[in-house]
Amino acid sequence: MSSHLYTDDVQQLYQLTAAEYKINALENQQHLTDNTISGIPDIALELHQLTTAFESGELAINELNSRLDYLLNELNISSSSMVQAY
């Protein structure tokens, strides 16, 4: 049973780290574009809503990552950009 708890902790840490990378990439993109392109999501607003929902417990970490993935896809941010942002 303790091995299972350890695995859950590692998975949780991985998901939190992945979310952090994604948030950094989105924030970096926000600074680069300054949201001047019409039709793209307001990155700051989206991130605020997502992180607030996560911190309040309304959004699970896997759902946070899914929504961050959606934003990254909408903004055409690749995984290499995520590494550079961090």
mmCIF file of the C-alpha atoms, coordinates in Angstrom:
data_MODEL
# 
_entry.id   MODEL 
# 
loop_
_atom_site.group_PDB 
_atom_site.id 
_atom_site.type_symbol 
_atom_site.label_atom_id 
_atom_site.label_alt_id 
_atom_site.label_comp_id 
_atom_site.label_asym_id 
_atom_site.label_entity_id 
_atom_site.label_seq_id 
_atom_site.pdbx_PDB_ins_code 
_atom_site.Cartn_x 
_atom_site.Cartn_y 
_atom_site.Cartn_z 
_atom_site.occupancy 
_atom_site.B_iso_or_equiv 
_atom_site.pdbx_formal_charge 
_atom_site.auth_seq_id 
_atom_site.auth_comp_id 
_atom_site.auth_asym_id 
_atom_site.auth_atom_id 
_atom_site.pdbx_PDB_model_num 
ATOM 1  C CA . MET A 1 1  ? 0.000   0.000  0.000   1.00 0.00 ? 1  MET A CA 1 
ATOM 2  C CA . SER A 1 2  ? 2.815   2.461  0.756   1.00 0.00 ? 2  SER A CA 1 
ATOM 3  C CA . SER A 1 3  ? 4.225   1.901  -2.744  1.00 0.00 ? 3  SER A CA 1 
ATOM 4  C CA . HIS A 1 4  ? 0.847   2.894  -4.184  1.00 0.00 ? 4  HIS A CA 1 
ATOM 5  C CA . LEU A 1 5  ? 0.822   6.109  -2.137  1.00 0.00 ? 5  LEU A CA 1 
ATOM 6  C CA . TYR A 1 6  ? 4.336   6.903  -3.341  1.00 0.00 ? 6  TYR A CA 1 
ATOM 7  C CA . THR A 1 7  ? 3.250   6.374  -6.956  1.00 0.00 ? 7  THR A CA 1 
ATOM 8  C CA . ASP A 1 8  ? 0.292   8.719  -6.444  1.00 0.00 ? 8  ASP A CA 1 
ATOM 9  C CA . ASP A 1 9  ? 2.606   11.367 -4.957  1.00 0.00 ? 9  ASP A CA 1 
ATOM 10 C CA . VAL A 1 10 ? 5.015   11.080 -7.886  1.00 0.00 ? 10 VAL A CA 1 
ATOM 11 C CA . GLN A 1 11 ? 2.157   11.347 -10.374 1.00 0.00 ? 11 GLN A CA 1 
ATOM 12 C CA . GLN A 1 12 ? 0.769   14.405 -8.554  1.00 0.00 ? 12 GLN A CA 1 
ATOM 13 C CA . LEU A 1 13 ? 4.209   16.034 -8.568  1.00 0.00 ? 13 LEU A CA 1 
ATOM 14 C CA . TYR A 1 14 ? 4.605   15.301 -12.279 1.00 0.00 ? 14 TYR A CA 1 
ATOM 15 C CA . GLN A 1 15 ? 1.219   16.841 -13.066 1.00 0.00 ? 15 GLN A CA 1 
ATOM 16 C CA . LEU A 1 16 ? 1.976   19.938 -10.978 1.00 0.00 ? 16 LEU A CA 1 
ATOM 17 C CA . THR A 1 17 ? 5.352   20.349 -12.698 1.00 0.00 ? 17 THR A CA 1 
ATOM 18 C CA . ALA A 1 18 ? 3.743   19.945 -16.119 1.00 0.00 ? 18 ALA A CA 1 
ATOM 19 C CA . ALA A 1 19 ? 1.149   22.589 -15.248 1.00 0.00 ? 19 ALA A CA 1 
ATOM 20 C CA . GLU A 1 20 ? 3.908   24.939 -14.091 1.00 0.00 ? 20 GLU A CA 1 
ATOM 21 C CA . TYR A 1 21 ? 5.771   24.536 -17.398 1.00 0.00 ? 21 TYR A CA 1 
ATOM 22 C CA . LYS A 1 22 ? 2.586   25.165 -19.358 1.00 0.00 ? 22 LYS A CA 1 
ATOM 23 C CA . ILE A 1 23 ? 1.704   28.262 -17.329 1.00 0.00 ? 23 ILE A CA 1 
ATOM 24 C CA . ASN A 1 24 ? 5.221   29.643 -17.843 1.00 0.00 ? 24 ASN A CA 1 
ATOM 25 C CA . ALA A 1 25 ? 4.963   29.059 -21.599 1.00 0.00 ? 25 ALA A CA 1 
ATOM 26 C CA . LEU A 1 26 ? 1.594   30.808 -21.723 1.00 0.00 ? 26 LEU A CA 1 
ATOM 27 C CA . GLU A 1 27 ? 2.876   33.747 -19.678 1.00 0.00 ? 27 GLU A CA 1 
ATOM 28 C CA . ASN A 1 28 ? 5.897   33.995 -21.968 1.00 0.00 ? 28 ASN A CA 1 
ATOM 29 C CA . GLN A 1 29 ? 3.613   34.008 -25.006 1.00 0.00 ? 29 GLN A CA 1 
ATOM 30 C CA . GLN A 1 30 ? 1.514   36.726 -23.393 1.00 0.00 ? 30 GLN A CA 1 
ATOM 31 C CA . HIS A 1 31 ? 4.589   38.932 -23.016 1.00 0.00 ? 31 HIS A CA 1 
ATOM 32 C CA . LEU A 1 32 ? 5.632   38.281 -26.620 1.00 0.00 ? 32 LEU A CA 1 
ATOM 33 C CA . THR A 1 33 ? 2.266   38.974 -28.237 1.00 0.00 ? 33 THR A CA 1 
ATOM 34 C CA . ASP A 1 34 ? 0.865   41.357 -25.630 1.00 0.00 ? 34 ASP A CA 1 
ATOM 35 C CA . ASN A 1 35 ? -2.521  39.944 -26.725 1.00 0.00 ? 35 ASN A CA 1 
ATOM 36 C CA . THR A 1 36 ? -2.625  42.327 -29.683 1.00 0.00 ? 36 THR A CA 1 
ATOM 37 C CA . ILE A 1 37 ? -3.767  39.643 -32.110 1.00 0.00 ? 37 ILE A CA 1 
ATOM 38 C CA . SER A 1 38 ? -7.536  39.523 -32.289 1.00 0.00 ? 38 SER A CA 1 
ATOM 39 C CA . GLY A 1 39 ? -9.182  36.179 -31.957 1.00 0.00 ? 39 GLY A CA 1 
ATOM 40 C CA . ILE A 1 40 ? -6.726  34.733 -29.437 1.00 0.00 ? 40 ILE A CA 1 
ATOM 41 C CA . PRO A 1 41 ? -7.777  34.079 -25.862 1.00 0.00 ? 41 PRO A CA 1 
ATOM 42 C CA . ASP A 1 42 ? -6.923  36.621 -23.167 1.00 0.00 ? 42 ASP A CA 1 
ATOM 43 C CA . ILE A 1 43 ? -4.092  34.603 -21.650 1.00 0.00 ? 43 ILE A CA 1 
ATOM 44 C CA . ALA A 1 44 ? -3.948  36.491 -18.345 1.00 0.00 ? 44 ALA A CA 1 
ATOM 45 C CA . LEU A 1 45 ? -7.691  36.135 -17.799 1.00 0.00 ? 45 LEU A CA 1 
ATOM 46 C CA . GLU A 1 46 ? -7.704  32.460 -18.760 1.00 0.00 ? 46 GLU A CA 1 
ATOM 47 C CA . LEU A 1 47 ? -4.758  31.687 -16.455 1.00 0.00 ? 47 LEU A CA 1 
ATOM 48 C CA . HIS A 1 48 ? -6.327  33.609 -13.587 1.00 0.00 ? 48 HIS A CA 1 
ATOM 49 C CA . GLN A 1 49 ? -9.608  31.734 -13.928 1.00 0.00 ? 49 GLN A CA 1 
ATOM 50 C CA . LEU A 1 50 ? -7.897  28.353 -14.201 1.00 0.00 ? 50 LEU A CA 1 
ATOM 51 C CA . THR A 1 51 ? -5.500  28.843 -11.300 1.00 0.00 ? 51 THR A CA 1 
ATOM 52 C CA . THR A 1 52 ? -8.249  30.274 -9.101  1.00 0.00 ? 52 THR A CA 1 
ATOM 53 C CA . ALA A 1 53 ? -10.472 27.271 -9.845  1.00 0.00 ? 53 ALA A CA 1 
ATOM 54 C CA . PHE A 1 54 ? -7.583  24.884 -9.144  1.00 0.00 ? 54 PHE A CA 1 
ATOM 55 C CA . GLU A 1 55 ? -6.588  26.588 -5.892  1.00 0.00 ? 55 GLU A CA 1 
ATOM 56 C CA . SER A 1 56 ? -10.192 26.569 -4.650  1.00 0.00 ? 56 SER A CA 1 
ATOM 57 C CA . GLY A 1 57 ? -10.548 22.864 -5.410  1.00 0.00 ? 57 GLY A CA 1 
ATOM 58 C CA . GLU A 1 58 ? -13.122 23.363 -8.174  1.00 0.00 ? 58 GLU A CA 1 
ATOM 59 C CA . LEU A 1 59 ? -10.697 21.997 -10.765 1.00 0.00 ? 59 LEU A CA 1 
ATOM 60 C CA . ALA A 1 60 ? -8.598  18.836 -10.432 1.00 0.00 ? 60 ALA A CA 1 
ATOM 61 C CA . ILE A 1 61 ? -4.956  18.863 -11.553 1.00 0.00 ? 61 ILE A CA 1 
ATOM 62 C CA . ASN A 1 62 ? -5.646  16.614 -14.560 1.00 0.00 ? 62 ASN A CA 1 
ATOM 63 C CA . GLU A 1 63 ? -8.429  18.957 -15.724 1.00 0.00 ? 63 GLU A CA 1 
ATOM 64 C CA . LEU A 1 64 ? -6.139  21.972 -15.205 1.00 0.00 ? 64 LEU A CA 1 
ATOM 65 C CA . ASN A 1 65 ? -3.524  20.329 -17.421 1.00 0.00 ? 65 ASN A CA 1 
ATOM 66 C CA . SER A 1 66 ? -6.148  19.509 -20.062 1.00 0.00 ? 66 SER A CA 1 
ATOM 67 C CA . ARG A 1 67 ? -7.333  23.101 -20.188 1.00 0.00 ? 67 ARG A CA 1 
ATOM 68 C CA . LEU A 1 68 ? -3.759  24.389 -20.297 1.00 0.00 ? 68 LEU A CA 1 
ATOM 69 C CA . ASP A 1 69 ? -3.093  21.982 -23.187 1.00 0.00 ? 69 ASP A CA 1 
ATOM 70 C CA . TYR A 1 70 ? -6.113  23.432 -24.976 1.00 0.00 ? 70 TYR A CA 1 
ATOM 71 C CA . LEU A 1 71 ? -4.777  26.992 -24.550 1.00 0.00 ? 71 LEU A CA 1 
ATOM 72 C CA . LEU A 1 72 ? -1.325  25.958 -25.733 1.00 0.00 ? 72 LEU A CA 1 
ATOM 73 C CA . ASN A 1 73 ? -2.890  24.349 -28.787 1.00 0.00 ? 73 ASN A CA 1 
ATOM 74 C CA . GLU A 1 74 ? -5.057  27.411 -29.505 1.00 0.00 ? 74 GLU A CA 1 
ATOM 75 C CA . LEU A 1 75 ? -1.962  29.613 -29.408 1.00 0.00 ? 75 LEU A CA 1 
ATOM 76 C CA . ASN A 1 76 ? 0.190   27.142 -31.379 1.00 0.00 ? 76 ASN A CA 1 
ATOM 77 C CA . ILE A 1 77 ? 2.760   26.927 -28.603 1.00 0.00 ? 77 ILE A CA 1 
ATOM 78 C CA . SER A 1 78 ? 4.984   23.894 -29.107 1.00 0.00 ? 78 SER A CA 1 
ATOM 79 C CA . SER A 1 79 ? 6.721   21.829 -26.449 1.00 0.00 ? 79 SER A CA 1 
ATOM 80 C CA . SER A 1 80 ? 10.074  23.360 -27.440 1.00 0.00 ? 80 SER A CA 1 
ATOM 81 C CA . SER A 1 81 ? 8.659   26.791 -26.622 1.00 0.00 ? 81 SER A CA 1 
ATOM 82 C CA . MET A 1 82 ? 7.629   25.456 -23.227 1.00 0.00 ? 82 MET A CA 1 
ATOM 83 C CA . VAL A 1 83 ? 11.203  24.430 -22.448 1.00 0.00 ? 83 VAL A CA 1 
ATOM 84 C CA . GLN A 1 84 ? 12.512  27.839 -23.518 1.00 0.00 ? 84 GLN A CA 1 
ATOM 85 C CA . ALA A 1 85 ? 9.889   29.610 -21.405 1.00 0.00 ? 85 ALA A CA 1 
ATOM 86 C CA . TYR A 1 86 ? 10.993  27.811 -18.292 1.00 0.00 ? 86 TYR A CA 1 
# 
